[in-house]
């Protein structure tokens, strides 16, 4: 599904349909409470190993974090356990909020 590669810019990320793509937020709960994207499922990076069973490896998955580093770590882990259709939000929610001011920056 992610023909353009694993690094999605904010506009491409916003165009994702949460009914067909799992949107994974790997930030901490306090960050999620401050600002999150529609349809996102929160699994903090530190809990991902224990909670990976909540995700479906047969469906596309796009992850995001604050600036893009934690989501890249999440993709590496998910790939190692059998996920294949993966992408992340380049620049994280910070880049997204610069494009869409309705999403608060922090």
Helices and strands as residue ranges (DSSP letters): E 7-8, H 10-14, E 22-25, H 29-34, E 40-42, G 45-47, H 48-51, G 52-54, E 61-64, H 69-80, E 86-89, H 92-99
